[in-house]
Amino acid sequence: MKGTHHTPGRRSRGPGRVLGLVLALVAAIGLTGTTALAVPRHDDASAAVRLSPLAAPRDTVAAMQPSWNLGNTLDAIPDETSWGNPPATKALFDTVKAQGFRSVRIPVTWSGHQSATARYTIDAAWMNRVRQVVDWALADGLYVVINVHHDSWQWIAAMASDHDNVLARFRATWTQIAAAFRDSPQALLFESNNEPQFTDTTDAQGNQYNNELNTAFHTVVRQSGGNNATRLLVLPSLHTNAGQEFLDALVGEMTSLNDSRLVATVHFYGWYPFSVNIAGGTRFDATAQRDMTDTFSRIRTTLTSRGIPVYLGEYGLLSYPDHNHPARVELGEGLKYFEQFGYEARAAGVTTALWDAFNFLNRGTLQWRDPALIDQIRSSWTTRSGTASSDRVFLAKSGAITATTLTLNPNGGSFRGLWQGGGKLVAGRDYTVSGDRLTLTASALTRLAGNRAYGINATVEARFSRGLPWRIHVTTYDRPVLSNATGDADGMTVPTQFRGDQLATMEATYADGGNAGPTDWTPYQEFNEAFSPDYAANTTLLTSKFVNSLREGAQATLVFHYWSGATVTYRVTRSGGSVTGTVG
């Protein structure tokens, strides 16, 4: 899990882990030498129901695509509903199955329902609840993965300083889980440990501790008999990171276990600055794209091309979508991310599990919160979709309308034209195409802008030969207007007339060139952590975290960057318990 719950609880990893997170975000073939090299297929919708109980691991994992996470539920601390979700129901799994998912990952945190001393007994009521939820999913014909989840940082992380007790508790935990599910069908998979991490250790030491836990997990489960003797077991890399050193360590561990029914798992949350919108990472740009392609290249080269099945147990963006706060990631940039992610995963032969804490599927209504976003994710399971350099065309209300050009990226398809609703725009009159350059004419934009009210005036669709259309929102704006304000240690609310525009990021510096704000390694502060727009209230919040990080008496210059390209300069000074903001 990556900090997507919306009530007090565990948050995402902080800036101190930026470099490690950037990277991250079996053993059938090479381990046994008995099966021909292959990678999972994702194009046979009936594969799951045709598989035998002891199908080749790569075939089973392929049949699990796509997968979905029951996040912030059985993993919530201290109880199932503590992080804001209602209890899981059979109807929830009915919905997930009907929406095309073939498997679910059910993260489980055991520590709050378990004695912290030997014999580390798990509450019978909790074990029965986990079994009930698992059985509902299995009854729907879904593959299921259960694990030891937030225990990873609650007590397992202390392994370096409390080795014997941690190992004993880990063994006892899996002994009880294995016994409880000993006779469950092979459609149930066990995952050793979520995002393994160890306090005050180097990566080399962490790999050794992770290997030790994976070995203990493997031994306990296999010795428990029943269906556990052949059940697929999912082994994580350290931090579930897909960096080369972590993948190599995992392959070495899987090889040493000499078991053909093992599956590797990693997680992916994208290039860190883009994933949380920090350090100017507002776009799914070449750097963010390269991080993704490099990650899947390593996975393909090190794992799937050698016949090792990969279950990518969590993916998404660290802080998006979050329907309780303003969107950190602009919708079009998010769509590009998920479109390419689906393609890269298919090309690498990887089965992927969407991390859904509350942000995609509304657990109360069992409806998707953002149809455009989930449609793009679902489409990416089978095909590519064309995109463009932006999903917005901004027209300044205070200026004359002129032609506007976007760059098309057909992603292997071909451009078929522009539509508005059921009507096709006229090539040559309404738009022109030259290579990958799409230009909307001034006359077309004038018609689409209508009365030029602030905000989205019209939406047109760029359609391609395959996949989903790319929506382009014709938007009228003027440069936002901020006003003077005062605040205190609790933050400062700045009156803001957004005038049809949207905030992209905030740059904060001192006169001496130093960075202002809690994130001192970059001038571009983190969206919703240092600043946050409220479009309905016409305000911009400078958070308590931001104002309390300011140097006493030193004026900080803020530059607000908006998606239209407009910028507004604002100055703030903290003096004692008060903070003052002025325009210009």
Secondary structure, 3 states (H helix, E strand, C coil): CCCCCCCCCCCCCCHHHHHHHHHHCCCCHHHHCCCCCCCCCCCCCCHHHHCCCCCCHHHHHHHCCCEEECCCCCCCCCCCCCCCCCCCCHHHHHHHHHCCCCEEEECCCCHHHECCCCCCCECHHHHHHHHHHHHHHHHCCCEEEEECCCHHHHCHHHHHCCHHHHHHHHHHHHHHHHHHCCCCCCCEEEECCCCCCCCCCCHHHHHHHHHHHHHHHHHHHHHCCHHHHCCCEEEECHHHCCCHHHHHHHHHHHHHHCCCCEEEECEECCCHHHHHCCCCCCCCCHHHHHHHHHHHHHHHHHCHHHCCCEEEEEECECCECCCCCCCCCCHHHHHHHHHHHHHHHHHHCCEEEECCCCCCEECCCCEECCHHHHHHHHHHCCCCCCEECCCEEEEECCCCCCCEEEEEECCCCCEEEEEECCEECCECCCEEEECCEEEECHHHHHHHHCCCCCEEEEEEEEEECCCCCEEEEEEEECCCEECCEEEECCEEEEEEECCCCCEEEEEEEECCCCECCCCCCCCECCECCCEEEECCCCEEEEEHHHHCCCCECCCEEEEEEECCCCEEEEEEEEECCEEEEEEC
